[in-house]
Amino acid sequence: MQKGDIAIDSDADLVLVDPDESFIVRAAESQLKQGYTPFEGTELTGRVKQTFLRGQLIYDRGQILGQPQGRYLKRS
């Protein structure tokens, strides 16, 4: 088994994307808190629908599910 495999006992980190869905970028709709984006008003095509981390659904159609699971690694 190698990194990137979709198989039993693999990491199961997956992203499901609708490659045909278009949307307009709006900072107000972002999960991030900075309040701006350099892409404001830009139309993009291809939208993430679901994200699985270690086999667990963590993002579903605009909703972040559960608590953050990562940890901050300070750069040297």
PyMOL Python script that loads the backbone (N, CA, C, O; Angstrom):
from pymol import cmd

cmd.read_pdbstr("""\
ATOM      1  N   MET A   1       0.845  -1.181   0.000  1.00  0.00           N
ATOM      2  CA  MET A   1       0.000   0.000   0.000  1.00  0.00           C
ATOM      3  C   MET A   1       0.891   1.246   0.000  1.00  0.00           C
ATOM      4  O   MET A   1       1.925   1.288   0.667  1.00  0.00           O
ATOM      5  N   GLN A   2       0.469   2.254  -0.759  1.00  0.00           N
ATOM      6  CA  GLN A   2       1.241   3.478  -0.862  1.00  0.00           C
ATOM      7  C   GLN A   2       0.370   4.674  -0.523  1.00  0.00           C
ATOM      8  O   GLN A   2      -0.858   4.596  -0.555  1.00  0.00           O
ATOM      9  N   LYS A   3       1.023   5.780  -0.198  1.00  0.00           N
ATOM     10  CA  LYS A   3       0.311   7.036   0.041  1.00  0.00           C
ATOM     11  C   LYS A   3      -0.508   7.364  -1.195  1.00  0.00           C
ATOM     12  O   LYS A   3      -0.007   7.286  -2.316  1.00  0.00           O
ATOM     13  N   GLY A   4      -1.769   7.731  -0.991  1.00  0.00           N
ATOM     14  CA  GLY A   4      -2.636   8.071  -2.106  1.00  0.00           C
ATOM     15  C   GLY A   4      -3.538   6.936  -2.556  1.00  0.00           C
ATOM     16  O   GLY A   4      -4.440   7.147  -3.367  1.00  0.00           O
ATOM     17  N   ASP A   5      -3.305   5.721  -2.035  1.00  0.00           N
ATOM     18  CA  ASP A   5      -4.163   4.587  -2.376  1.00  0.00           C
ATOM     19  C   ASP A   5      -5.551   4.752  -1.766  1.00  0.00           C
ATOM     20  O   ASP A   5      -5.698   5.282  -0.665  1.00  0.00           O
ATOM     21  N   ILE A   6      -6.550   4.300  -2.483  1.00  0.00           N
ATOM     22  CA  ILE A   6      -7.904   4.207  -1.933  1.00  0.00           C
ATOM     23  C   ILE A   6      -8.138   2.728  -1.676  1.00  0.00           C
ATOM     24  O   ILE A   6      -8.512   1.979  -2.579  1.00  0.00           O
ATOM     25  N   ALA A   7      -7.913   2.318  -0.430  1.00  0.00           N
ATOM     26  CA  ALA A   7      -7.977   0.905  -0.070  1.00  0.00           C
ATOM     27  C   ALA A   7      -8.175   0.761   1.430  1.00  0.00           C
ATOM     28  O   ALA A   7      -7.952   1.708   2.184  1.00  0.00           O
ATOM     29  N   ILE A   8      -8.590  -0.413   1.861  1.00  0.00           N
ATOM     30  CA  ILE A   8      -8.738  -0.713   3.286  1.00  0.00           C
ATOM     31  C   ILE A   8      -7.404  -0.463   3.981  1.00  0.00           C
ATOM     32  O   ILE A   8      -6.346  -0.840   3.478  1.00  0.00           O
ATOM     33  N   ASP A   9      -7.473   0.179   5.146  1.00  0.00           N
ATOM     34  CA  ASP A   9      -6.319   0.530   5.978  1.00  0.00           C
ATOM     35  C   ASP A   9      -5.452   1.655   5.405  1.00  0.00           C
ATOM     36  O   ASP A   9      -4.367   1.915   5.925  1.00  0.00           O
ATOM     37  N   SER A  10      -5.911   2.323   4.348  1.00  0.00           N
ATOM     38  CA  SER A  10      -5.182   3.500   3.862  1.00  0.00           C
ATOM     39  C   SER A  10      -5.700   4.739   4.584  1.00  0.00           C
ATOM     40  O   SER A  10      -6.662   4.649   5.347  1.00  0.00           O
ATOM     41  N   ASP A  11      -5.079   5.890   4.355  1.00  0.00           N
ATOM     42  CA  ASP A  11      -5.428   7.112   5.077  1.00  0.00           C
ATOM     43  C   ASP A  11      -6.866   7.575   4.853  1.00  0.00           C
ATOM     44  O   ASP A  11      -7.477   8.144   5.758  1.00  0.00           O
ATOM     45  N   ALA A  12      -7.408   7.344   3.677  1.00  0.00           N
ATOM     46  CA  ALA A  12      -8.777   7.748   3.331  1.00  0.00           C
ATOM     47  C   ALA A  12      -8.988   9.254   3.441  1.00  0.00           C
ATOM     48  O   ALA A  12     -10.027   9.697   3.929  1.00  0.00           O
ATOM     49  N   ASP A  13      -8.018  10.043   2.992  1.00  0.00           N
ATOM     50  CA  ASP A  13      -8.168  11.490   2.867  1.00  0.00           C
ATOM     51  C   ASP A  13      -8.670  11.764   1.444  1.00  0.00           C
ATOM     52  O   ASP A  13      -7.925  11.602   0.477  1.00  0.00           O
ATOM     53  N   LEU A  14      -9.936  12.179   1.322  1.00  0.00           N
ATOM     54  CA  LEU A  14     -10.560  12.357   0.014  1.00  0.00           C
ATOM     55  C   LEU A  14     -11.309  13.666  -0.057  1.00  0.00           C
ATOM     56  O   LEU A  14     -11.820  14.159   0.949  1.00  0.00           O
ATOM     57  N   VAL A  15     -11.372  14.231  -1.260  1.00  0.00           N
ATOM     58  CA  VAL A  15     -12.170  15.425  -1.515  1.00  0.00           C
ATOM     59  C   VAL A  15     -13.066  15.127  -2.707  1.00  0.00           C
ATOM     60  O   VAL A  15     -12.589  14.685  -3.751  1.00  0.00           O
ATOM     61  N   LEU A  16     -14.377  15.371  -2.552  1.00  0.00           N
ATOM     62  CA  LEU A  16     -15.326  15.195  -3.643  1.00  0.00           C
ATOM     63  C   LEU A  16     -15.659  16.570  -4.204  1.00  0.00           C
ATOM     64  O   LEU A  16     -16.065  17.466  -3.465  1.00  0.00           O
ATOM     65  N   VAL A  17     -15.486  16.736  -5.517  1.00  0.00           N
ATOM     66  CA  VAL A  17     -15.626  18.024  -6.184  1.00  0.00           C
ATOM     67  C   VAL A  17     -16.659  17.921  -7.302  1.00  0.00           C
ATOM     68  O   VAL A  17     -16.685  16.940  -8.044  1.00  0.00           O
ATOM     69  N   ASP A  18     -17.507  18.938  -7.418  1.00  0.00           N
ATOM     70  CA  ASP A  18     -18.373  19.074  -8.589  1.00  0.00           C
ATOM     71  C   ASP A  18     -17.618  19.967  -9.569  1.00  0.00           C
ATOM     72  O   ASP A  18     -17.536  21.177  -9.358  1.00  0.00           O
ATOM     73  N   PRO A  19     -17.060  19.388 -10.646  1.00  0.00           N
ATOM     74  CA  PRO A  19     -16.223  20.173 -11.553  1.00  0.00           C
ATOM     75  C   PRO A  19     -17.006  21.165 -12.407  1.00  0.00           C
ATOM     76  O   PRO A  19     -16.405  22.026 -13.050  1.00  0.00           O
ATOM     77  N   ASP A  20     -18.325  21.063 -12.427  1.00  0.00           N
ATOM     78  CA  ASP A  20     -19.144  21.925 -13.284  1.00  0.00           C
ATOM     79  C   ASP A  20     -19.812  23.074 -12.546  1.00  0.00           C
ATOM     80  O   ASP A  20     -20.341  23.985 -13.184  1.00  0.00           O
ATOM     81  N   GLU A  21     -19.802  23.054 -11.213  1.00  0.00           N
ATOM     82  CA  GLU A  21     -20.486  24.114 -10.459  1.00  0.00           C
ATOM     83  C   GLU A  21     -19.653  25.390 -10.440  1.00  0.00           C
ATOM     84  O   GLU A  21     -18.473  25.372 -10.090  1.00  0.00           O
ATOM     85  N   SER A  22     -20.285  26.494 -10.820  1.00  0.00           N
ATOM     86  CA  SER A  22     -19.637  27.810 -10.773  1.00  0.00           C
ATOM     87  C   SER A  22     -20.163  28.596  -9.581  1.00  0.00           C
ATOM     88  O   SER A  22     -21.291  28.387  -9.134  1.00  0.00           O
ATOM     89  N   PHE A  23     -19.337  29.498  -9.075  1.00  0.00           N
ATOM     90  CA  PHE A  23     -19.753  30.353  -7.963  1.00  0.00           C
ATOM     91  C   PHE A  23     -18.917  31.619  -7.968  1.00  0.00           C
ATOM     92  O   PHE A  23     -17.839  31.667  -8.561  1.00  0.00           O
ATOM     93  N   ILE A  24     -19.428  32.642  -7.300  1.00  0.00           N
ATOM     94  CA  ILE A  24     -18.735  33.915  -7.160  1.00  0.00           C
ATOM     95  C   ILE A  24     -18.087  33.944  -5.774  1.00  0.00           C
ATOM     96  O   ILE A  24     -18.756  33.678  -4.775  1.00  0.00           O
ATOM     97  N   VAL A  25     -16.808  34.263  -5.706  1.00  0.00           N
ATOM     98  CA  VAL A  25     -16.084  34.332  -4.436  1.00  0.00           C
ATOM     99  C   VAL A  25     -16.554  35.560  -3.663  1.00  0.00           C
ATOM    100  O   VAL A  25     -16.566  36.670  -4.196  1.00  0.00           O
ATOM    101  N   ARG A  26     -16.941  35.356  -2.398  1.00  0.00           N
ATOM    102  CA  ARG A  26     -17.375  36.424  -1.502  1.00  0.00           C
ATOM    103  C   ARG A  26     -16.716  36.204  -0.137  1.00  0.00           C
ATOM    104  O   ARG A  26     -16.891  35.148   0.471  1.00  0.00           O
ATOM    105  N   ALA A  27     -15.972  37.179   0.338  1.00  0.00           N
ATOM    106  CA  ALA A  27     -15.314  37.061   1.645  1.00  0.00           C
ATOM    107  C   ALA A  27     -16.334  36.823   2.752  1.00  0.00           C
ATOM    108  O   ALA A  27     -16.059  36.093   3.704  1.00  0.00           O
ATOM    109  N   ALA A  28     -17.498  37.428   2.632  1.00  0.00           N
ATOM    110  CA  ALA A  28     -18.530  37.287   3.663  1.00  0.00           C
ATOM    111  C   ALA A  28     -19.016  35.848   3.792  1.00  0.00           C
ATOM    112  O   ALA A  28     -19.559  35.475   4.832  1.00  0.00           O
ATOM    113  N   GLU A  29     -18.833  35.037   2.760  1.00  0.00           N
ATOM    114  CA  GLU A  29     -19.283  33.645   2.785  1.00  0.00           C
ATOM    115  C   GLU A  29     -18.165  32.679   3.168  1.00  0.00           C
ATOM    116  O   GLU A  29     -18.390  31.472   3.250  1.00  0.00           O
ATOM    117  N   SER A  30     -16.972  33.199   3.402  1.00  0.00           N
ATOM    118  CA  SER A  30     -15.813  32.369   3.714  1.00  0.00           C
ATOM    119  C   SER A  30     -15.840  31.901   5.163  1.00  0.00           C
ATOM    120  O   SER A  30     -16.344  32.601   6.041  1.00  0.00           O
ATOM    121  N   GLN A  31     -15.293  30.708   5.405  1.00  0.00           N
ATOM    122  CA  GLN A  31     -15.139  30.197   6.767  1.00  0.00           C
ATOM    123  C   GLN A  31     -13.986  30.903   7.481  1.00  0.00           C
ATOM    124  O   GLN A  31     -13.898  30.869   8.708  1.00  0.00           O
ATOM    125  N   LEU A  32     -13.111  31.536   6.718  1.00  0.00           N
ATOM    126  CA  LEU A  32     -11.973  32.240   7.301  1.00  0.00           C
ATOM    127  C   LEU A  32     -12.424  33.571   7.884  1.00  0.00           C
ATOM    128  O   LEU A  32     -13.453  34.111   7.477  1.00  0.00           O
ATOM    129  N   LYS A  33     -11.678  34.091   8.816  1.00  0.00           N
ATOM    130  CA  LYS A  33     -12.100  35.281   9.567  1.00  0.00           C
ATOM    131  C   LYS A  33     -11.412  36.571   9.148  1.00  0.00           C
ATOM    132  O   LYS A  33     -11.634  37.601   9.785  1.00  0.00           O
ATOM    133  N   GLN A  34     -10.577  36.562   8.093  1.00  0.00           N
ATOM    134  CA  GLN A  34      -9.822  37.763   7.769  1.00  0.00           C
ATOM    135  C   GLN A  34     -10.698  38.863   7.171  1.00  0.00           C
ATOM    136  O   GLN A  34     -10.293  40.026   7.177  1.00  0.00           O
ATOM    137  N   GLY A  35     -11.891  38.532   6.654  1.00  0.00           N
ATOM    138  CA  GLY A  35     -12.807  39.563   6.190  1.00  0.00           C
ATOM    139  C   GLY A  35     -12.565  40.090   4.784  1.00  0.00           C
ATOM    140  O   GLY A  35     -13.285  40.982   4.335  1.00  0.00           O
ATOM    141  N   TYR A  36     -11.577  39.567   4.082  1.00  0.00           N
ATOM    142  CA  TYR A  36     -11.321  40.005   2.709  1.00  0.00           C
ATOM    143  C   TYR A  36     -10.721  38.848   1.923  1.00  0.00           C
ATOM    144  O   TYR A  36     -10.244  37.872   2.501  1.00  0.00           O
ATOM    145  N   THR A  37     -10.751  38.968   0.612  1.00  0.00           N
ATOM    146  CA  THR A  37     -10.054  38.041  -0.271  1.00  0.00           C
ATOM    147  C   THR A  37      -9.663  38.797  -1.533  1.00  0.00           C
ATOM    148  O   THR A  37     -10.442  39.613  -2.025  1.00  0.00           O
ATOM    149  N   PRO A  38      -8.479  38.542  -2.062  1.00  0.00           N
ATOM    150  CA  PRO A  38      -8.094  39.199  -3.309  1.00  0.00           C
ATOM    151  C   PRO A  38      -8.918  38.691  -4.500  1.00  0.00           C
ATOM    152  O   PRO A  38      -8.844  39.252  -5.593  1.00  0.00           O
ATOM    153  N   PHE A  39      -9.695  37.639  -4.283  1.00  0.00           N
ATOM    154  CA  PHE A  39     -10.510  37.054  -5.346  1.00  0.00           C
ATOM    155  C   PHE A  39     -11.972  37.498  -5.269  1.00  0.00           C
ATOM    156  O   PHE A  39     -12.821  36.959  -5.981  1.00  0.00           O
ATOM    157  N   GLU A  40     -12.270  38.476  -4.411  1.00  0.00           N
ATOM    158  CA  GLU A  40     -13.644  38.974  -4.245  1.00  0.00           C
ATOM    159  C   GLU A  40     -14.273  39.263  -5.611  1.00  0.00           C
ATOM    160  O   GLU A  40     -13.701  39.983  -6.430  1.00  0.00           O
ATOM    161  N   GLY A  41     -15.448  38.695  -5.840  1.00  0.00           N
ATOM    162  CA  GLY A  41     -16.194  38.936  -7.060  1.00  0.00           C
ATOM    163  C   GLY A  41     -15.776  38.081  -8.253  1.00  0.00           C
ATOM    164  O   GLY A  41     -16.383  38.170  -9.321  1.00  0.00           O
ATOM    165  N   THR A  42     -14.752  37.261  -8.084  1.00  0.00           N
ATOM    166  CA  THR A  42     -14.273  36.414  -9.172  1.00  0.00           C
ATOM    167  C   THR A  42     -15.163  35.182  -9.313  1.00  0.00           C
ATOM    168  O   THR A  42     -15.521  34.556  -8.315  1.00  0.00           O
ATOM    169  N   GLU A  43     -15.520  34.836 -10.541  1.00  0.00           N
ATOM    170  CA  GLU A  43     -16.282  33.604 -10.771  1.00  0.00           C
ATOM    171  C   GLU A  43     -15.315  32.449 -10.959  1.00  0.00           C
ATOM    172  O   GLU A  43     -14.403  32.519 -11.783  1.00  0.00           O
ATOM    173  N   LEU A  44     -15.518  31.385 -10.191  1.00  0.00           N
ATOM    174  CA  LEU A  44     -14.696  30.178 -10.283  1.00  0.00           C
ATOM    175  C   LEU A  44     -15.588  29.003 -10.658  1.00  0.00           C
ATOM    176  O   LEU A  44     -16.789  29.017 -10.388  1.00  0.00           O
ATOM    177  N   THR A  45     -15.006  28.001 -11.271  1.00  0.00           N
ATOM    178  CA  THR A  45     -15.728  26.790 -11.621  1.00  0.00           C
ATOM    179  C   THR A  45     -15.034  25.607 -10.960  1.00  0.00           C
ATOM    180  O   THR A  45     -13.811  25.479 -11.008  1.00  0.00           O
ATOM    181  N   GLY A  46     -15.838  24.745 -10.341  1.00  0.00           N
ATOM    182  CA  GLY A  46     -15.345  23.587  -9.596  1.00  0.00           C
ATOM    183  C   GLY A  46     -15.486  23.875  -8.118  1.00  0.00           C
ATOM    184  O   GLY A  46     -14.816  24.763  -7.593  1.00  0.00           O
ATOM    185  N   ARG A  47     -16.358  23.128  -7.432  1.00  0.00           N
ATOM    186  CA  ARG A  47     -16.626  23.422  -6.026  1.00  0.00           C
ATOM    187  C   ARG A  47     -16.513  22.157  -5.191  1.00  0.00           C
ATOM    188  O   ARG A  47     -17.064  21.113  -5.540  1.00  0.00           O
ATOM    189  N   VAL A  48     -15.783  22.269  -4.073  1.00  0.00           N
ATOM    190  CA  VAL A  48     -15.662  21.149  -3.137  1.00  0.00           C
ATOM    191  C   VAL A  48     -17.022  20.914  -2.496  1.00  0.00           C
ATOM    192  O   VAL A  48     -17.667  21.847  -2.019  1.00  0.00           O
ATOM    193  N   LYS A  49     -17.447  19.661  -2.492  1.00  0.00           N
ATOM    194  CA  LYS A  49     -18.731  19.287  -1.886  1.00  0.00           C
ATOM    195  C   LYS A  49     -18.528  18.601  -0.534  1.00  0.00           C
ATOM    196  O   LYS A  49     -19.233  18.897   0.431  1.00  0.00           O
ATOM    197  N   GLN A  50     -17.568  17.690  -0.474  1.00  0.00           N
ATOM    198  CA  GLN A  50     -17.297  16.976   0.773  1.00  0.00           C
ATOM    199  C   GLN A  50     -15.807  16.696   0.902  1.00  0.00           C
ATOM    200  O   GLN A  50     -15.107  16.498  -0.091  1.00  0.00           O
ATOM    201  N   THR A  51     -15.334  16.682   2.153  1.00  0.00           N
ATOM    202  CA  THR A  51     -13.949  16.334   2.450  1.00  0.00           C
ATOM    203  C   THR A  51     -13.943  15.288   3.556  1.00  0.00           C
ATOM    204  O   THR A  51     -14.635  15.422   4.565  1.00  0.00           O
ATOM    205  N   PHE A  52     -13.153  14.250   3.344  1.00  0.00           N
ATOM    206  CA  PHE A  52     -12.992  13.186   4.333  1.00  0.00           C
ATOM    207  C   PHE A  52     -11.544  13.184   4.807  1.00  0.00           C
ATOM    208  O   PHE A  52     -10.622  13.202   3.992  1.00  0.00           O
ATOM    209  N   LEU A  53     -11.344  13.162   6.111  1.00  0.00           N
ATOM    210  CA  LEU A  53     -10.016  13.101   6.713  1.00  0.00           C
ATOM    211  C   LEU A  53      -9.932  11.826   7.531  1.00  0.00           C
ATOM    212  O   LEU A  53     -10.703  11.627   8.469  1.00  0.00           O
ATOM    213  N   ARG A  54      -8.992  10.965   7.169  1.00  0.00           N
ATOM    214  CA  ARG A  54      -8.852   9.659   7.828  1.00  0.00           C
ATOM    215  C   ARG A  54     -10.179   8.897   7.839  1.00  0.00           C
ATOM    216  O   ARG A  54     -10.509   8.205   8.802  1.00  0.00           O
ATOM    217  N   GLY A  55     -10.929   9.042   6.747  1.00  0.00           N
ATOM    218  CA  GLY A  55     -12.192   8.324   6.596  1.00  0.00           C
ATOM    219  C   GLY A  55     -13.400   8.981   7.243  1.00  0.00           C
ATOM    220  O   GLY A  55     -14.515   8.476   7.109  1.00  0.00           O
ATOM    221  N   GLN A  56     -13.206  10.100   7.947  1.00  0.00           N
ATOM    222  CA  GLN A  56     -14.301  10.791   8.627  1.00  0.00           C
ATOM    223  C   GLN A  56     -14.709  12.034   7.841  1.00  0.00           C
ATOM    224  O   GLN A  56     -13.854  12.811   7.416  1.00  0.00           O
ATOM    225  N   LEU A  57     -16.015  12.220   7.650  1.00  0.00           N
ATOM    226  CA  LEU A  57     -16.526  13.396   6.960  1.00  0.00           C
ATOM    227  C   LEU A  57     -16.286  14.619   7.838  1.00  0.00           C
ATOM    228  O   LEU A  57     -16.793  14.695   8.957  1.00  0.00           O
ATOM    229  N   ILE A  58     -15.497  15.593   7.319  1.00  0.00           N
ATOM    230  CA  ILE A  58     -15.196  16.790   8.106  1.00  0.00           C
ATOM    231  C   ILE A  58     -15.740  18.064   7.468  1.00  0.00           C
ATOM    232  O   ILE A  58     -15.786  19.108   8.119  1.00  0.00           O
ATOM    233  N   TYR A  59     -16.154  17.991   6.201  1.00  0.00           N
ATOM    234  CA  TYR A  59     -16.726  19.150   5.504  1.00  0.00           C
ATOM    235  C   TYR A  59     -17.827  18.624   4.605  1.00  0.00           C
ATOM    236  O   TYR A  59     -17.622  17.690   3.829  1.00  0.00           O
ATOM    237  N   ASP A  60     -19.011  19.241   4.718  1.00  0.00           N
ATOM    238  CA  ASP A  60     -20.152  18.778   3.929  1.00  0.00           C
ATOM    239  C   ASP A  60     -20.949  19.963   3.414  1.00  0.00           C
ATOM    240  O   ASP A  60     -21.691  20.598   4.163  1.00  0.00           O
ATOM    241  N   ARG A  61     -20.788  20.257   2.119  1.00  0.00           N
ATOM    242  CA  ARG A  61     -21.559  21.285   1.423  1.00  0.00           C
ATOM    243  C   ARG A  61     -21.629  22.615   2.185  1.00  0.00           C
ATOM    244  O   ARG A  61     -22.709  23.146   2.442  1.00  0.00           O
ATOM    245  N   GLY A  62     -20.458  23.132   2.534  1.00  0.00           N
ATOM    246  CA  GLY A  62     -20.376  24.437   3.174  1.00  0.00           C
ATOM    247  C   GLY A  62     -20.306  24.419   4.688  1.00  0.00           C
ATOM    248  O   GLY A  62     -20.114  25.464   5.309  1.00  0.00           O
ATOM    249  N   GLN A  63     -20.457  23.261   5.288  1.00  0.00           N
ATOM    250  CA  GLN A  63     -20.425  23.164   6.750  1.00  0.00           C
ATOM    251  C   GLN A  63     -19.186  22.390   7.202  1.00  0.00           C
ATOM    252  O   GLN A  63     -18.928  21.281   6.736  1.00  0.00           O
ATOM    253  N   ILE A  64     -18.426  22.995   8.120  1.00  0.00           N
ATOM    254  CA  ILE A  64     -17.310  22.294   8.742  1.00  0.00           C
ATOM    255  C   ILE A  64     -17.880  21.485   9.894  1.00  0.00           C
ATOM    256  O   ILE A  64     -18.606  22.018  10.734  1.00  0.00           O
ATOM    257  N   LEU A  65     -17.555  20.202   9.936  1.00  0.00           N
ATOM    258  CA  LEU A  65     -18.100  19.297  10.942  1.00  0.00           C
ATOM    259  C   LEU A  65     -17.041  18.951  11.972  1.00  0.00           C
ATOM    260  O   LEU A  65     -15.902  18.654  11.611  1.00  0.00           O
ATOM    261  N   GLY A  66     -17.393  18.984  13.237  1.00  0.00           N
ATOM    262  CA  GLY A  66     -16.467  18.612  14.293  1.00  0.00           C
ATOM    263  C   GLY A  66     -15.445  19.698  14.597  1.00  0.00           C
ATOM    264  O   GLY A  66     -15.537  20.825  14.110  1.00  0.00           O
ATOM    265  N   GLN A  67     -14.479  19.326  15.407  1.00  0.00           N
ATOM    266  CA  GLN A  67     -13.430  20.232  15.854  1.00  0.00           C
ATOM    267  C   GLN A  67     -12.160  20.027  15.025  1.00  0.00           C
ATOM    268  O   GLN A  67     -11.963  18.952  14.458  1.00  0.00           O
ATOM    269  N   PRO A  68     -11.291  21.054  14.947  1.00  0.00           N
ATOM    270  CA  PRO A  68     -10.021  20.888  14.232  1.00  0.00           C
ATOM    271  C   PRO A  68      -9.227  19.717  14.806  1.00  0.00           C
ATOM    272  O   PRO A  68      -9.230  19.487  16.015  1.00  0.00           O
ATOM    273  N   GLN A  69      -8.544  18.978  13.923  1.00  0.00           N
ATOM    274  CA  GLN A  69      -7.813  17.787  14.355  1.00  0.00           C
ATOM    275  C   GLN A  69      -6.305  17.926  14.208  1.00  0.00           C
ATOM    276  O   GLN A  69      -5.549  17.078  14.683  1.00  0.00           O
ATOM    277  N   GLY A  70      -5.874  18.982  13.559  1.00  0.00           N
ATOM    278  CA  GLY A  70      -4.441  19.157  13.337  1.00  0.00           C
ATOM    279  C   GLY A  70      -3.766  19.827  14.518  1.00  0.00           C
ATOM    280  O   GLY A  70      -4.402  20.124  15.529  1.00  0.00           O
ATOM    281  N   ARG A  71      -2.491  20.056  14.379  1.00  0.00           N
ATOM    282  CA  ARG A  71      -1.753  20.796  15.396  1.00  0.00           C
ATOM    283  C   ARG A  71      -0.771  21.713  14.697  1.00  0.00           C
ATOM    284  O   ARG A  71      -0.267  21.392  13.621  1.00  0.00           O
ATOM    285  N   TYR A  72      -0.503  22.839  15.300  1.00  0.00           N
ATOM    286  CA  TYR A  72       0.381  23.838  14.733  1.00  0.00           C
ATOM    287  C   TYR A  72       1.828  23.354  14.842  1.00  0.00           C
ATOM    288  O   TYR A  72       2.272  22.949  15.916  1.00  0.00           O
ATOM    289  N   LEU A  73       2.548  23.398  13.743  1.00  0.00           N
ATOM    290  CA  LEU A  73       3.967  23.057  13.731  1.00  0.00           C
ATOM    291  C   LEU A  73       4.743  24.347  13.473  1.00  0.00           C
ATOM    292  O   LEU A  73       4.676  24.920  12.386  1.00  0.00           O
ATOM    293  N   LYS A  74       5.464  24.784  14.470  1.00  0.00           N
ATOM    294  CA  LYS A  74       6.226  26.017  14.363  1.00  0.00           C
ATOM    295  C   LYS A  74       7.420  25.816  13.435  1.00  0.00           C
ATOM    296  O   LYS A  74       8.147  24.826  13.522  1.00  0.00           O
ATOM    297  N   ARG A  75       7.595  26.798  12.538  1.00  0.00           N
ATOM    298  CA  ARG A  75       8.734  26.738  11.631  1.00  0.00           C
ATOM    299  C   ARG A  75      10.008  27.091  12.389  1.00  0.00           C
ATOM    300  O   ARG A  75       9.999  27.927  13.292  1.00  0.00           O
ATOM    301  N   SER A  76      11.096  26.443  12.008  1.00  0.00           N
ATOM    302  CA  SER A  76      12.365  26.737  12.690  1.00  0.00           C
ATOM    303  C   SER A  76      13.005  27.981  12.128  1.00  0.00           C
ATOM    304  O   SER A  76      14.078  28.381  12.580  1.00  0.00           O
TER     305      SER A  76
END
""", "prot")
cmd.dss("prot")
cmd.show_as("cartoon", "prot")
cmd.util.cbc("prot")
cmd.orient("prot")
